[in-house]
């Protein structure tokens, strides 16, 4: 099936209330434009340099999401245009995003990344760290960022019981922090292999790459 066909199929499968982020990392501008012509406007990248180049070359109505681990010294490159930073996993990173957003006279939307997987390779706050961040008052002091919700990645496993449990953990934490941050709306969880489970467990945003574009090109 073509990229266009894949997008149409997935959009029929997911509720209208769930945002589709097409994960376009390593994909060419031509491939992204095929998705664009199929109506897709939200794309996710995991490398700031690659995303910045694509942003300069592709249509300006594309909404770029940074979905990978963010190095603080590279925030300045995406600060002028990024729509949502999904992988905010430290207070230091929050402060750097706020600093660069202020320089650009923007408010940058962010998701706090929670570590829900049983893998050490995944980044994110644990439950205690998230609660401590909320109590610290830091978020309220950072005027150039807006926390939109939480993001998390399940363990890479075929054990659907475990995946579902991890997604439940993220959704439960979302409900906890919503008491302190009543304006949050997003629970970004679910990728090509598990997005149907994620949606069942309350995801509002799925990040889908290989089911749209095919296997990821190696970098």
C-alpha positions as CSV (number, residue, x, y, z in Angstrom):
1,X,0.0,0.0,0.0
2,X,1.1,3.6,-0.6
3,X,1.8,6.2,2.0
4,X,-1.4,7.9,1.1
5,X,-3.4,4.7,1.4
6,X,-1.8,3.9,4.8
7,X,-2.8,7.3,6.2
8,X,-6.3,7.0,5.0
9,X,-6.6,3.5,6.6
10,X,-5.2,4.6,9.9
11,X,-7.4,7.7,10.1
12,X,-10.4,5.5,9.6
13,X,-9.2,3.2,12.5
14,X,-8.6,5.9,15.1
15,X,-11.2,8.2,16.6
16,X,-11.4,11.8,15.4
17,X,-10.5,12.9,18.9
18,X,-7.1,11.2,18.6
19,X,-4.3,13.2,16.9
20,X,-2.1,11.4,14.4
21,X,1.5,12.3,14.4
22,X,3.3,10.8,11.4
23,X,6.8,9.9,12.5
24,X,8.9,11.0,9.5
25,X,12.4,10.5,11.0
26,X,14.9,9.4,8.3
27,X,12.2,9.8,5.6
28,X,12.7,11.9,2.5
29,X,10.9,15.2,1.7
30,X,9.2,13.4,-1.2
31,X,7.8,10.8,1.2
32,X,6.6,13.5,3.6
33,X,5.0,15.3,0.8
34,X,3.1,12.2,-0.2
35,X,1.7,12.1,3.3
36,X,1.0,15.9,3.2
37,X,-1.0,15.5,0.0
38,X,-3.0,12.9,1.7
39,X,-4.0,15.5,4.3
40,X,-1.4,14.9,7.0
41,X,-0.1,18.0,8.6
42,X,1.5,16.8,11.9
43,X,4.9,15.2,11.6
44,X,7.3,13.9,14.3
45,X,11.1,13.9,14.2
46,X,13.7,12.7,16.7
47,X,16.7,14.7,15.6
48,X,16.6,18.5,15.8
49,X,19.1,19.0,12.9
50,X,17.0,16.8,10.5
51,X,13.8,18.4,11.6
52,X,15.1,21.9,11.2
53,X,16.3,21.2,7.7
54,X,12.9,19.7,6.7
55,X,11.1,22.6,8.3
56,X,13.0,25.1,6.1
57,X,12.3,23.1,2.9
58,X,8.7,21.9,3.3
59,X,5.3,23.7,3.5
60,X,5.0,26.2,6.4
61,X,1.6,24.8,7.5
62,X,3.3,21.6,8.7
63,X,3.2,21.2,12.5
64,X,6.5,19.8,13.7
65,X,6.7,17.7,16.9
66,X,10.0,16.8,18.5
67,X,9.5,13.2,19.8
68,X,13.0,12.1,20.6
69,X,15.4,12.8,23.5
70,X,16.4,16.4,23.5
71,X,19.9,17.7,24.0
72,X,19.7,21.1,25.8
73,X,22.3,22.7,23.6
74,X,20.2,22.1,20.5
75,X,16.9,23.6,21.7
76,X,17.8,27.0,20.2
77,X,17.7,25.5,16.7
78,X,14.0,24.4,16.9
79,X,12.7,27.2,19.2
80,X,11.6,29.4,16.2
81,X,9.2,26.9,14.8
82,X,8.6,23.7,16.8
83,X,4.9,23.2,17.6
84,X,5.3,20.6,20.4
85,X,8.2,19.1,22.3
86,X,7.0,15.7,23.4
87,X,10.0,14.4,25.2
88,X,10.6,16.8,28.1
89,X,12.4,14.7,30.7
90,X,14.1,17.1,33.1
91,X,13.7,20.5,34.9
92,X,16.9,21.7,33.2
93,X,15.4,21.0,29.8
94,X,12.2,22.8,30.7
95,X,14.2,25.9,31.8
96,X,16.3,25.8,28.6
97,X,13.1,25.6,26.4
98,X,11.6,28.5,28.3
99,X,14.8,30.5,27.8
100,X,14.9,29.9,24.1
101,X,11.2,30.5,23.7
102,X,11.5,33.8,25.4
103,X,14.2,34.8,22.9
104,X,11.9,33.9,20.1
105,X,9.0,35.7,21.8
106,X,7.0,32.5,21.7
107,X,5.2,30.1,24.0
108,X,6.3,26.6,23.3
109,X,4.0,23.7,24.1
110,X,5.6,20.7,25.8
111,X,4.7,17.3,27.1
112,X,6.3,15.9,30.2
113,X,7.8,12.4,29.4
114,X,7.1,9.8,32.0
115,X,9.2,6.6,32.2
116,X,6.6,3.8,32.1
117,X,8.7,1.0,30.4
118,X,10.7,-1.7,32.0
119,X,13.7,-0.7,29.9
120,X,16.6,1.4,31.1
121,X,17.0,2.9,27.6
122,X,13.8,4.9,27.9
123,X,14.0,8.5,29.2
124,X,11.5,10.3,31.4
125,X,10.4,11.3,34.9
126,X,9.2,8.6,37.3
127,X,6.0,9.2,39.4
128,X,7.8,10.7,42.4
129,X,9.8,13.0,40.2
130,X,6.7,14.3,38.4
131,X,5.0,15.0,41.7
132,X,8.1,16.8,43.0
133,X,8.2,18.9,39.9
134,X,4.6,20.0,40.4
135,X,5.1,20.8,44.0
136,X,8.3,22.8,43.2
137,X,6.3,25.6,41.5
138,X,8.9,25.6,38.6
139,X,6.3,25.2,35.9
140,X,4.3,28.2,37.0
141,X,7.5,30.3,36.9
142,X,8.3,29.5,33.3
143,X,6.1,31.9,31.3
144,X,7.2,30.9,27.8
145,X,6.3,27.2,28.0
146,X,2.9,25.6,28.2
147,X,2.6,22.0,29.6
148,X,0.0,20.2,27.4
149,X,0.1,16.8,29.1
150,X,2.2,13.6,29.3
151,X,4.0,11.4,26.9
152,X,5.3,7.9,27.4
153,X,6.6,4.8,25.6
154,X,5.7,1.3,26.5
155,X,8.2,-1.5,26.7
156,X,9.2,-3.0,23.3
157,X,7.5,-6.4,23.9
158,X,4.7,-8.6,22.4
159,X,3.3,-8.9,25.9
160,X,0.1,-6.9,25.5
161,X,-0.9,-7.3,29.2
162,X,2.3,-5.5,30.1
163,X,1.9,-2.8,27.4
164,X,-1.7,-2.1,28.6
165,X,-0.5,-1.9,32.2
166,X,2.1,0.7,31.3
167,X,-0.4,2.8,29.3
168,X,-2.8,2.6,32.3
169,X,0.0,4.0,34.5
170,X,0.5,6.9,32.2
171,X,-3.2,7.7,32.0
172,X,-3.6,7.5,35.8
173,X,-0.7,9.9,36.3
174,X,-2.3,12.3,33.8
175,X,-5.4,12.3,36.0
176,X,-3.2,13.0,39.1
177,X,-1.3,15.9,37.6
178,X,-4.5,17.4,36.0
179,X,-5.5,18.4,39.5
180,X,-2.5,20.8,39.6
181,X,-2.5,21.6,35.9
182,X,-6.2,21.7,35.0
183,X,-5.5,22.9,31.4
184,X,-3.6,19.8,30.3
185,X,-5.4,17.8,27.6
186,X,-2.9,15.4,25.9
187,X,-1.8,11.8,26.6
188,X,0.6,10.9,23.9
189,X,1.1,7.2,23.9
190,X,1.0,4.5,21.2
191,X,3.1,3.8,18.2
192,X,2.8,1.5,15.1
193,X,2.8,-1.7,17.1
194,X,0.5,-0.8,20.0
195,X,-1.6,2.3,19.1
196,X,-4.9,0.4,19.3
197,X,-4.2,-0.6,22.9
198,X,-3.1,3.0,23.7
199,X,-6.3,4.4,22.3
200,X,-8.3,2.0,24.4
201,X,-6.4,3.2,27.5
202,X,-7.1,6.9,26.8
203,X,-4.4,8.1,24.4
204,X,-5.2,11.4,22.7
205,X,-2.2,11.4,20.4
206,X,-0.5,8.5,18.6
207,X,3.0,8.5,17.0
208,X,3.0,6.3,13.9
209,X,5.9,5.8,11.6
210,X,6.4,2.4,10.0
211,X,2.7,1.7,9.5
212,X,2.6,4.8,7.4
213,X,6.0,5.0,5.7
214,X,7.2,1.4,5.9
215,X,10.3,0.2,7.8
216,X,12.6,3.0,9.0
217,X,15.7,3.8,7.1
218,X,18.9,3.1,9.1
219,X,21.0,6.1,10.1
